[in-house]
Amino acid sequence: MLEIQSLAAGYGARLVLHEVSLRVGPGEVAAIIGPNGCGKSTLLRCASGLLPLQRGQVLWAGQDLLACRPRERARIVALLPQMFEGPGELSVEEMVMLGRTPHLGAYGAPSARDSELVHEALLATGADEFAGRRVGELSGGERQRVMLARCLAQAPQVLLLDEPTSHLDIRHQWEILALARRLARRERLAVVLVLHHINLAAAVADHLLLLDGTGHVRAQGAAADVITSDHLQAVYGVPLAIVAHPKSGRPQAQALWSFEDDEGEAAKQSSNTELL
C-alpha cells in the first residue's frame, strides 16, 4: 500500500499542498485531477522523493519511503515527468535502458535479462517501432511513450505518471491508459496518474482525488462520489452537466456552453452597435 498521509509541501515559504492524504494499493489506479497550479505534479514529486515535505509522510508497505536511499527507492517508485528529461542524442533503446540503472551491478553492465526487459517495455508502449532512432528526433508524443517505457523497464512497484496522455492522439491516449490499468491489474502495481481530462480520469481510475485551486482536497473516492456538478463547478468555475457513460455507466462531464451561442451574441451586439 502506498500511503500519503497529511502531506503539506511547497516551494520556499509558499505552500502548494495542504493536508493531502491518499491510499493506493497494489492492483489499483488512482487519478489526481484539479485546475492548473493546484499541486498535482507537486504531489507526485513529493511521493517520488524529488521534493521534500514540510509536513506528513509517504509510506510504502508501512515504511517511510522517503527515508530510503535513492537507489533503493528507485526500485520501488518510477516517475514519468510531465516534461521530457534527458539527452536527445541517446538512442531510444539507450534511453529506456537507463530505467535499469537501479538494478545494475557494481560495474553497471546490463545483462541479457536487462536487455530483455527493455525490449518488453518498448513493445508494451509501442515505442519499438522507433527503437533505433535518436530521442531528439522524436515528436512529443513519441518521446512520451519512450519515457513511459523507461519507467516500465525500471520494474517498479509504484508507477507515478504525470500527464501521460499529453501530446498523444486519441488512439495512443487510450492505449497508454489501458496499459496503466493492465499493469495495475496483472503486475499488481500501485498506479497514480495526474490527468487534466476529467472524463479520462473517471473512465480509468478506481479512486479519484480532486484538488481545488488552493491545493486542498475537495473530494476523493469513487468516480460517482467525485465527478459531481457541485464539486466540479466549485473547483473549475464553469457549468458542467454529469451524465452516465453509455457503456460503462461511469460519470462523464459535459460542458454547458456553446461557442455558437457566443458567436450569435457577438453578432447581435455588433448589429446593435451599427444601428446606433
C-alpha positions as protocol buffer text, in pm:
chain_id: "A"
residue {
  index: 1
  type: MET
  ca { x: 0 y: 0 z: 0 }
}
residue {
  index: 2
  type: LEU
  ca { x: 123 y: 345 z: -96 }
}
residue {
  index: 3
  type: GLU
  ca { x: 8 y: 586 z: 174 }
}
residue {
  index: 4
  type: ILE
  ca { x: 39 y: 963 z: 158 }
}
residue {
  index: 5
  type: GLN
  ca { x: -50 y: 1100 z: 500 }
}
residue {
  index: 6
  type: SER
  ca { x: -143 y: 1464 z: 575 }
}
residue {
  index: 7
  type: LEU
  ca { x: 112 y: 1590 z: 324 }
}
residue {
  index: 8
  type: ALA
  ca { x: 199 y: 1960 z: 308 }
}
residue {
  index: 9
  type: ALA
  ca { x: 462 y: 2082 z: 64 }
}
residue {
  index: 10
  type: GLY
  ca { x: 562 y: 2376 z: -148 }
}
residue {
  index: 11
  type: TYR
  ca { x: 845 y: 2590 z: -272 }
}
residue {
  index: 12
  type: GLY
  ca { x: 1025 y: 2809 z: -19 }
}
residue {
  index: 13
  type: ALA
  ca { x: 775 y: 2973 z: 211 }
}
residue {
  index: 14
  type: ARG
  ca { x: 486 y: 2917 z: -31 }
}
residue {
  index: 15
  type: LEU
  ca { x: 277 y: 2610 z: 48 }
}
residue {
  index: 16
  type: VAL
  ca { x: 119 y: 2447 z: -256 }
}
residue {
  index: 17
  type: LEU
  ca { x: -38 y: 2139 z: -95 }
}
residue {
  index: 18
  type: HIS
  ca { x: -225 y: 2133 z: 234 }
}
residue {
  index: 19
  type: GLU
  ca { x: -303 y: 1819 z: 437 }
}
residue {
  index: 20
  type: VAL
  ca { x: -336 y: 1586 z: 138 }
}
residue {
  index: 21
  type: SER
  ca { x: -386 y: 1215 z: 206 }
}
residue {
  index: 22
  type: LEU
  ca { x: -417 y: 929 z: -42 }
}
residue {
  index: 23
  type: ARG
  ca { x: -401 y: 548 z: -27 }
}
residue {
  index: 24
  type: VAL
  ca { x: -337 y: 329 z: -332 }
}
residue {
  index: 25
  type: GLY
  ca { x: -297 y: -46 z: -306 }
}
residue {
  index: 26
  type: PRO
  ca { x: -132 y: -293 z: -545 }
}
residue {
  index: 27
  type: GLY
  ca { x: -363 y: -351 z: -839 }
}
residue {
  index: 28
  type: GLU
  ca { x: -532 y: -11 z: -807 }
}
residue {
  index: 29
  type: VAL
  ca { x: -531 y: 300 z: -1026 }
}
residue {
  index: 30
  type: ALA
  ca { x: -573 y: 644 z: -866 }
}
residue {
  index: 31
  type: ALA
  ca { x: -615 y: 964 z: -1067 }
}
residue {
  index: 32
  type: ILE
  ca { x: -543 y: 1315 z: -943 }
}
residue {
  index: 33
  type: ILE
  ca { x: -743 y: 1592 z: -1107 }
}
residue {
  index: 34
  type: GLY
  ca { x: -780 y: 1964 z: -1049 }
}
residue {
  index: 35
  type: PRO
  ca { x: -713 y: 2304 z: -1209 }
}
residue {
  index: 36
  type: ASN
  ca { x: -376 y: 2430 z: -1327 }
}
residue {
  index: 37
  type: GLY
  ca { x: -141 y: 2518 z: -1043 }
}
residue {
  index: 38
  type: CYS
  ca { x: -327 y: 2325 z: -773 }
}
residue {
  index: 39
  type: GLY
  ca { x: -30 y: 2099 z: -690 }
}
residue {
  index: 40
  type: LYS
  ca { x: -97 y: 1781 z: -887 }
}
residue {
  index: 41
  type: SER
  ca { x: 260 y: 1749 z: -1019 }
}
residue {
  index: 42
  type: THR
  ca { x: 400 y: 1864 z: -686 }
}
residue {
  index: 43
  type: LEU
  ca { x: 222 y: 1573 z: -517 }
}
residue {
  index: 44
  type: LEU
  ca { x: 392 y: 1322 z: -748 }
}
residue {
  index: 45
  type: ARG
  ca { x: 729 y: 1490 z: -697 }
}
residue {
  index: 46
  type: CYS
  ca { x: 685 y: 1454 z: -321 }
}
residue {
  index: 47
  type: ALA
  ca { x: 578 y: 1090 z: -348 }
}
residue {
  index: 48
  type: SER
  ca { x: 885 y: 1008 z: -559 }
}
residue {
  index: 49
  type: GLY
  ca { x: 1128 y: 1180 z: -321 }
}
residue {
  index: 50
  type: LEU
  ca { x: 1222 y: 1464 z: -557 }
}
residue {
  index: 51
  type: LEU
  ca { x: 1070 y: 1734 z: -338 }
}
residue {
  index: 52
  type: PRO
  ca { x: 1099 y: 1746 z: 43 }
}
residue {
  index: 53
  type: LEU
  ca { x: 786 y: 1757 z: 254 }
}
residue {
  index: 54
  type: GLN
  ca { x: 708 y: 2030 z: 502 }
}
residue {
  index: 55
  type: ARG
  ca { x: 470 y: 1801 z: 688 }
}
residue {
  index: 56
  type: GLY
  ca { x: 335 y: 1449 z: 653 }
}
residue {
  index: 57
  type: GLN
  ca { x: 467 y: 1112 z: 539 }
}
residue {
  index: 58
  type: VAL
  ca { x: 490 y: 891 z: 231 }
}
residue {
  index: 59
  type: LEU
  ca { x: 482 y: 521 z: 322 }
}
residue {
  index: 60
  type: TRP
  ca { x: 520 y: 201 z: 122 }
}
residue {
  index: 61
  type: ALA
  ca { x: 428 y: -122 z: 298 }
}
residue {
  index: 62
  type: GLY
  ca { x: 426 y: 76 z: 622 }
}
residue {
  index: 63
  type: GLN
  ca { x: 784 y: 203 z: 586 }
}
residue {
  index: 64
  type: ASP
  ca { x: 897 y: 561 z: 529 }
}
residue {
  index: 65
  type: LEU
  ca { x: 964 y: 568 z: 156 }
}
residue {
  index: 66
  type: LEU
  ca { x: 1147 y: 900 z: 166 }
}
residue {
  index: 67
  type: ALA
  ca { x: 1395 y: 766 z: 423 }
}
residue {
  index: 68
  type: CYS
  ca { x: 1517 y: 504 z: 174 }
}
residue {
  index: 69
  type: ARG
  ca { x: 1841 y: 557 z: -16 }
}
residue {
  index: 70
  type: PRO
  ca { x: 1772 y: 687 z: -370 }
}
residue {
  index: 71
  type: ARG
  ca { x: 1881 y: 360 z: -534 }
}
residue {
  index: 72
  type: GLU
  ca { x: 1655 y: 157 z: -308 }
}
residue {
  index: 73
  type: ARG
  ca { x: 1363 y: 397 z: -360 }
}
residue {
  index: 74
  type: ALA
  ca { x: 1413 y: 379 z: -739 }
}
residue {
  index: 75
  type: ARG
  ca { x: 1348 y: 5 z: -722 }
}
residue {
  index: 76
  type: ILE
  ca { x: 1007 y: 80 z: -572 }
}
residue {
  index: 77
  type: VAL
  ca { x: 890 y: 401 z: -743 }
}
residue {
  index: 78
  type: ALA
  ca { x: 912 y: 514 z: -1105 }
}
residue {
  index: 79
  type: LEU
  ca { x: 805 y: 863 z: -1210 }
}
residue {
  index: 80
  type: LEU
  ca { x: 707 y: 972 z: -1559 }
}
residue {
  index: 81
  type: PRO
  ca { x: 763 y: 1351 z: -1553 }
}
residue {
  index: 82
  type: GLN
  ca { x: 536 y: 1597 z: -1726 }
}
residue {
  index: 83
  type: MET
  ca { x: 818 y: 1727 z: -1945 }
}
residue {
  index: 84
  type: PHE
  ca { x: 1084 y: 1531 z: -2133 }
}
residue {
  index: 85
  type: GLU
  ca { x: 1406 y: 1497 z: -1937 }
}
residue {
  index: 86
  type: GLY
  ca { x: 1725 y: 1353 z: -2081 }
}
residue {
  index: 87
  type: PRO
  ca { x: 1986 y: 1392 z: -2353 }
}
residue {
  index: 88
  type: GLY
  ca { x: 1840 y: 1391 z: -2702 }
}
residue {
  index: 89
  type: GLU
  ca { x: 2147 y: 1229 z: -2859 }
}
residue {
  index: 90
  type: LEU
  ca { x: 2076 y: 893 z: -2691 }
}
residue {
  index: 91
  type: SER
  ca { x: 1905 y: 625 z: -2894 }
}
residue {
  index: 92
  type: VAL
  ca { x: 1558 y: 522 z: -2782 }
}
residue {
  index: 93
  type: GLU
  ca { x: 1693 y: 187 z: -2664 }
}
residue {
  index: 94
  type: GLU
  ca { x: 1970 y: 356 z: -2465 }
}
residue {
  index: 95
  type: MET
  ca { x: 1719 y: 590 z: -2301 }
}
residue {
  index: 96
  type: VAL
  ca { x: 1497 y: 302 z: -2195 }
}
residue {
  index: 97
  type: MET
  ca { x: 1798 y: 109 z: -2066 }
}
residue {
  index: 98
  type: LEU
  ca { x: 1853 y: 394 z: -1816 }
}
residue {
  index: 99
  type: GLY
  ca { x: 1547 y: 257 z: -1638 }
}
residue {
  index: 100
  type: ARG
  ca { x: 1751 y: -48 z: -1544 }
}
residue {
  index: 101
  type: THR
  ca { x: 2013 y: 162 z: -1360 }
}
residue {
  index: 102
  type: PRO
  ca { x: 1884 y: 86 z: -1006 }
}
residue {
  index: 103
  type: HIS
  ca { x: 1916 y: -287 z: -1077 }
}
residue {
  index: 104
  type: LEU
  ca { x: 2260 y: -297 z: -1241 }
}
residue {
  index: 105
  type: GLY
  ca { x: 2562 y: -446 z: -1069 }
}
residue {
  index: 106
  type: ALA
  ca { x: 2874 y: -270 z: -944 }
}
residue {
  index: 107
  type: TYR
  ca { x: 3019 y: -214 z: -1292 }
}
residue {
  index: 108
  type: GLY
  ca { x: 2688 y: -106 z: -1449 }
}
residue {
  index: 109
  type: ALA
  ca { x: 2699 y: -352 z: -1737 }
}
residue {
  index: 110
  type: PRO
  ca { x: 2349 y: -460 z: -1847 }
}
residue {
  index: 111
  type: SER
  ca { x: 2281 y: -832 z: -1864 }
}
residue {
  index: 112
  type: ALA
  ca { x: 2083 y: -1025 z: -2120 }
}
residue {
  index: 113
  type: ARG
  ca { x: 1787 y: -1007 z: -1881 }
}
residue {
  index: 114
  type: ASP
  ca { x: 1815 y: -626 z: -1870 }
}
residue {
  index: 115
  type: SER
  ca { x: 1806 y: -613 z: -2249 }
}
residue {
  index: 116
  type: GLU
  ca { x: 1505 y: -844 z: -2250 }
}
residue {
  index: 117
  type: LEU
  ca { x: 1315 y: -618 z: -2009 }
}
residue {
  index: 118
  type: VAL
  ca { x: 1397 y: -313 z: -2219 }
}
residue {
  index: 119
  type: HIS
  ca { x: 1262 y: -489 z: -2527 }
}
residue {
  index: 120
  type: GLU
  ca { x: 943 y: -584 z: -2341 }
}
residue {
  index: 121
  type: ALA
  ca { x: 896 y: -224 z: -2225 }
}
residue {
  index: 122
  type: LEU
  ca { x: 939 y: -93 z: -2580 }
}
residue {
  index: 123
  type: LEU
  ca { x: 681 y: -341 z: -2708 }
}
residue {
  index: 124
  type: ALA
  ca { x: 434 y: -262 z: -2430 }
}
residue {
  index: 125
  type: THR
  ca { x: 436 y: 111 z: -2509 }
}
residue {
  index: 126
  type: GLY
  ca { x: 454 y: 78 z: -2887 }
}
residue {
  index: 127
  type: ALA
  ca { x: 792 y: 252 z: -2887 }
}
residue {
  index: 128
  type: ASP
  ca { x: 967 y: -44 z: -3051 }
}
residue {
  index: 129
  type: GLU
  ca { x: 883 y: 97 z: -3395 }
}
residue {
  index: 130
  type: PHE
  ca { x: 1138 y: 376 z: -3348 }
}
residue {
  index: 131
  type: ALA
  ca { x: 1383 y: 197 z: -3112 }
}
residue {
  index: 132
  type: GLY
  ca { x: 1686 y: 272 z: -3332 }
}
residue {
  index: 133
  type: ARG
  ca { x: 1622 y: 646 z: -3363 }
}
residue {
  index: 134
  type: ARG
  ca { x: 1767 y: 928 z: -3150 }
}
residue {
  index: 135
  type: VAL
  ca { x: 1542 y: 1064 z: -2880 }
}
residue {
  index: 136
  type: GLY
  ca { x: 1596 y: 1417 z: -3006 }
}
residue {
  index: 137
  type: GLU
  ca { x: 1443 y: 1323 z: -3342 }
}
residue {
  index: 138
  type: LEU
  ca { x: 1110 y: 1217 z: -3193 }
}
residue {
  index: 139
  type: SER
  ca { x: 782 y: 1404 z: -3164 }
}
residue {
  index: 140
  type: GLY
  ca { x: 643 y: 1497 z: -2824 }
}
residue {
  index: 141
  type: GLY
  ca { x: 405 y: 1201 z: -2824 }
}
residue {
  index: 142
  type: GLU
  ca { x: 678 y: 958 z: -2927 }
}
residue {
  index: 143
  type: ARG
  ca { x: 905 y: 1084 z: -2650 }
}
residue {
  index: 144
  type: GLN
  ca { x: 621 y: 1037 z: -2402 }
}
residue {
  index: 145
  type: ARG
  ca { x: 596 y: 671 z: -2497 }
}
residue {
  index: 146
  type: VAL
  ca { x: 975 y: 628 z: -2471 }
}
residue {
  index: 147
  type: MET
  ca { x: 982 y: 780 z: -2121 }
}
residue {
  index: 148
  type: LEU
  ca { x: 698 y: 552 z: -2014 }
}
residue {
  index: 149
  type: ALA
  ca { x: 894 y: 257 z: -2149 }
}
residue {
  index: 150
  type: ARG
  ca { x: 1188 y: 370 z: -1934 }
}
residue {
  index: 151
  type: CYS
  ca { x: 960 y: 366 z: -1630 }
}
residue {
  index: 152
  type: LEU
  ca { x: 842 y: 13 z: -1711 }
}
residue {
  index: 153
  type: ALA
  ca { x: 1199 y: -108 z: -1759 }
}
residue {
  index: 154
  type: GLN
  ca { x: 1264 y: 14 z: -1405 }
}
residue {
  index: 155
  type: ALA
  ca { x: 1033 y: -269 z: -1284 }
}
residue {
  index: 156
  type: PRO
  ca { x: 876 y: -58 z: -1007 }
}
residue {
  index: 157
  type: GLN
  ca { x: 603 y: -144 z: -759 }
}
residue {
  index: 158
  type: VAL
  ca { x: 461 y: 209 z: -769 }
}
residue {
  index: 159
  type: LEU
  ca { x: 413 y: 388 z: -1101 }
}
residue {
  index: 160
  type: LEU
  ca { x: 361 y: 767 z: -1092 }
}
residue {
  index: 161
  type: LEU
  ca { x: 253 y: 915 z: -1427 }
}
residue {
  index: 162
  type: ASP
  ca { x: 234 y: 1293 z: -1465 }
}
residue {
  index: 163
  type: GLU
  ca { x: 1 y: 1371 z: -1756 }
}
residue {
  index: 164
  type: PRO
  ca { x: 93 y: 1056 z: -1953 }
}
residue {
  index: 165
  type: THR
  ca { x: -160 y: 1138 z: -2228 }
}
residue {
  index: 166
  type: SER
  ca { x: -24 y: 1484 z: -2309 }
}
residue {
  index: 167
  type: HIS
  ca { x: 92 y: 1519 z: -2673 }
}
residue {
  index: 168
  type: LEU
  ca { x: -87 y: 1195 z: -2763 }
}
residue {
  index: 169
  type: ASP
  ca { x: -367 y: 1146 z: -3014 }
}
residue {
  index: 170
  type: ILE
  ca { x: -688 y: 975 z: -2904 }
}
residue {
  index: 171
  type: ARG
  ca { x: -570 y: 627 z: -3004 }
}
residue {
  index: 172
  type: HIS
  ca { x: -248 y: 650 z: -2807 }
}
residue {
  index: 173
  type: GLN
  ca { x: -428 y: 808 z: -2510 }
}
residue {
  index: 174
  type: TRP
  ca { x: -648 y: 501 z: -2495 }
}
residue {
  index: 175
  type: GLU
  ca { x: -351 y: 266 z: -2535 }
}
residue {
  index: 176
  type: ILE
  ca { x: -145 y: 431 z: -2259 }
}
residue {
  index: 177
  type: LEU
  ca { x: -432 y: 437 z: -2010 }
}
residue {
  index: 178
  type: ALA
  ca { x: -530 y: 79 z: -2098 }
}
residue {
  index: 179
  type: LEU
  ca { x: -166 y: -19 z: -2038 }
}
residue {
  index: 180
  type: ALA
  ca { x: -163 y: 160 z: -1700 }
}
residue {
  index: 181
  type: ARG
  ca { x: -477 y: -24 z: -1592 }
}
residue {
  index: 182
  type: ARG
  ca { x: -343 y: -355 z: -1724 }
}
residue {
  index: 183
  type: LEU
  ca { x: -14 y: -310 z: -1534 }
}
residue {
  index: 184
  type: ALA
  ca { x: -207 y: -241 z: -1216 }
}
residue {
  index: 185
  type: ARG
  ca { x: -424 y: -548 z: -1256 }
}
residue {
  index: 186
  type: ARG
  ca { x: -175 y: -803 z: -1391 }
}
residue {
  index: 187
  type: GLU
  ca { x: 152 y: -687 z: -1234 }
}
residue {
  index: 188
  type: ARG
  ca { x: -7 y: -567 z: -909 }
}
residue {
  index: 189
  type: LEU
  ca { x: 137 y: -218 z: -939 }
}
residue {
  index: 190
  type: ALA
  ca { x: 2 y: 80 z: -748 }
}
residue {
  index: 191
  type: VAL
  ca { x: -55 y: 336 z: -1026 }
}
residue {
  index: 192
  type: VAL
  ca { x: -112 y: 708 z: -970 }
}
residue {
  index: 193
  type: LEU
  ca { x: -198 y: 929 z: -1267 }
}
residue {
  index: 194
  type: VAL
  ca { x: -220 y: 1306 z: -1300 }
}
residue {
  index: 195
  type: LEU
  ca { x: -474 y: 1390 z: -1568 }
}
residue {
  index: 196
  type: HIS
  ca { x: -631 y: 1712 z: -1691 }
}
residue {
  index: 197
  type: HIS
  ca { x: -901 y: 1529 z: -1881 }
}
residue {
  index: 198
  type: ILE
  ca { x: -1180 y: 1470 z: -1629 }
}
residue {
  index: 199
  type: ASN
  ca { x: -1358 y: 1205 z: -1835 }
}
residue {
  index: 200
  type: LEU
  ca { x: -1043 y: 1002 z: -1895 }
}
residue {
  index: 201
  type: ALA
  ca { x: -976 y: 1006 z: -1521 }
}
residue {
  index: 202
  type: ALA
  ca { x: -1331 y: 893 z: -1444 }
}
residue {
  index: 203
  type: ALA
  ca { x: -1305 y: 616 z: -1703 }
}
residue {
  index: 204
  type: VAL
  ca { x: -976 y: 461 z: -1592 }
}
residue {
  index: 205
  type: ALA
  ca { x: -938 y: 517 z: -1216 }
}
residue {
  index: 206
  type: ASP
  ca { x: -1058 y: 313 z: -920 }
}
residue {
  index: 207
  type: HIS
  ca { x: -1006 y: 614 z: -695 }
}
residue {
  index: 208
  type: LEU
  ca { x: -1015 y: 985 z: -774 }
}
residue {
  index: 209
  type: LEU
  ca { x: -858 y: 1273 z: -583 }
}
residue {
  index: 210
  type: LEU
  ca { x: -989 y: 1621 z: -671 }
}
residue {
  index: 211
  type: LEU
  ca { x: -776 y: 1917 z: -560 }
}
residue {
  index: 212
  type: ASP
  ca { x: -912 y: 2269 z: -553 }
}
residue {
  index: 213
  type: GLY
  ca { x: -724 y: 2578 z: -670 }
}
residue {
  index: 214
  type: THR
  ca { x: -559 y: 2625 z: -330 }
}
residue {
  index: 215
  type: GLY
  ca { x: -409 y: 2276 z: -301 }
}
residue {
  index: 216
  type: HIS
  ca { x: -670 y: 2138 z: -60 }
}
residue {
  index: 217
  type: VAL
  ca { x: -863 y: 1817 z: -118 }
}
residue {
  index: 218
  type: ARG
  ca { x: -1213 y: 1899 z: -239 }
}
residue {
  index: 219
  type: ALA
  ca { x: -1326 y: 1535 z: -276 }
}
residue {
  index: 220
  type: GLN
  ca { x: -1193 y: 1184 z: -314 }
}
residue {
  index: 221
  type: GLY
  ca { x: -1330 y: 836 z: -359 }
}
residue {
  index: 222
  type: ALA
  ca { x: -1510 y: 652 z: -637 }
}
residue {
  index: 223
  type: ALA
  ca { x: -1582 y: 838 z: -960 }
}
residue {
  index: 224
  type: ALA
  ca { x: -1952 y: 873 z: -875 }
}
residue {
  index: 225
  type: ASP
  ca { x: -1863 y: 1049 z: -548 }
}
residue {
  index: 226
  type: VAL
  ca { x: -1612 y: 1292 z: -702 }
}
residue {
  index: 227
  type: ILE
  ca { x: -1745 y: 1367 z: -1052 }
}
residue {
  index: 228
  type: THR
  ca { x: -2048 y: 1570 z: -948 }
}
residue {
  index: 229
  type: SER
  ca { x: -2175 y: 1905 z: -1073 }
}
residue {
  index: 230
  type: ASP
  ca { x: -2128 y: 2065 z: -731 }
}
residue {
  index: 231
  type: HIS
  ca { x: -1766 y: 1953 z: -690 }
}
residue {
  index: 232
  type: LEU
  ca { x: -1659 y: 2034 z: -1045 }
}
residue {
  index: 233
  type: GLN
  ca { x: -1828 y: 2372 z: -1063 }
}
residue {
  index: 234
  type: ALA
  ca { x: -1678 y: 2471 z: -726 }
}
residue {
  index: 235
  type: VAL
  ca { x: -1327 y: 2377 z: -844 }
}
residue {
  index: 236
  type: TYR
  ca { x: -1329 y: 2476 z: -1212 }
}
residue {
  index: 237
  type: GLY
  ca { x: -1582 y: 2760 z: -1202 }
}
residue {
  index: 238
  type: VAL
  ca { x: -1766 y: 2656 z: -1519 }
}
residue {
  index: 239
  type: PRO
  ca { x: -2110 y: 2495 z: -1557 }
}
residue {
  index: 240
  type: LEU
  ca { x: -2089 y: 2122 z: -1622 }
}
residue {
  index: 241
  type: ALA
  ca { x: -2356 y: 1853 z: -1651 }
}
residue {
  index: 242
  type: ILE
  ca { x: -2287 y: 1496 z: -1539 }
}
residue {
  index: 243
  type: VAL
  ca { x: -2417 y: 1207 z: -1750 }
}
residue {
  index: 244
  type: ALA
  ca { x: -2357 y: 832 z: -1737 }
}
residue {
  index: 245
  type: HIS
  ca { x: -2127 y: 682 z: -1998 }
}
residue {
  index: 246
  type: PRO
  ca { x: -2345 y: 471 z: -2231 }
}
residue {
  index: 247
  type: LYS
  ca { x: -2121 y: 164 z: -2197 }
}
residue {
  index: 248
  type: SER
  ca { x: -1950 y: 174 z: -1857 }
}
residue {
  index: 249
  type: GLY
  ca { x: -2208 y: 377 z: -1664 }
}
residue {
  index: 250
  type: ARG
  ca { x: -1928 y: 586 z: -1514 }
}
residue {
  index: 251
  type: PRO
  ca { x: -1992 y: 960 z: -1476 }
}
residue {
  index: 252
  type: GLN
  ca { x: -1883 y: 1191 z: -1757 }
}
residue {
  index: 253
  type: ALA
  ca { x: -1873 y: 1571 z: -1752 }
}
residue {
  index: 254
  type: GLN
  ca { x: -2032 y: 1769 z: -2034 }
}
residue {
  index: 255
  type: ALA
  ca { x: -1974 y: 2142 z: -2079 }
}
residue {
  index: 256
  type: LEU
  ca { x: -2287 y: 2358 z: -2068 }
}
residue {
  index: 257
  type: TRP
  ca { x: -2166 y: 2622 z: -2310 }
}
residue {
  index: 258
  type: SER
  ca { x: -2164 y: 2665 z: -2685 }
}
residue {
  index: 259
  type: PHE
  ca { x: -1922 y: 2868 z: -2892 }
}
residue {
  index: 260
  type: GLU
  ca { x: -2200 y: 2909 z: -3149 }
}
residue {
  index: 261
  type: ASP
  ca { x: -2404 y: 3087 z: -2880 }
}
residue {
  index: 262
  type: ASP
  ca { x: -2108 y: 3317 z: -2814 }
}
residue {
  index: 263
  type: GLU
  ca { x: -2080 y: 3397 z: -3185 }
}
residue {
  index: 264
  type: GLY
  ca { x: -2453 y: 3467 z: -3205 }
}
residue {
  index: 265
  type: GLU
  ca { x: -2438 y: 3701 z: -2909 }
}
residue {
  index: 266
  type: ALA
  ca { x: -2135 y: 3879 z: -3057 }
}
residue {
  index: 267
  type: ALA
  ca { x: -2315 y: 3921 z: -3390 }
}
residue {
  index: 268
  type: LYS
  ca { x: -2621 y: 4056 z: -3210 }
}
residue {
  index: 269
  type: GLN
  ca { x: -2412 y: 4311 z: -3018 }
}
residue {
  index: 270
  type: SER
  ca { x: -2234 y: 4413 z: -3342 }
}
residue {
  index: 271
  type: SER
  ca { x: -2570 y: 4465 z: -3513 }
}
residue {
  index: 272
  type: ASN
  ca { x: -2695 y: 4678 z: -3226 }
}
residue {
  index: 273
  type: THR
  ca { x: -2379 y: 4888 z: -3240 }
}
residue {
  index: 274
  type: GLU
  ca { x: -2428 y: 4951 z: -3616 }
}
residue {
  index: 275
  type: LEU
  ca { x: -2787 y: 5065 z: -3555 }
}
residue {
  index: 276
  type: LEU
  ca { x: -2658 y: 5317 z: -3304 }
}
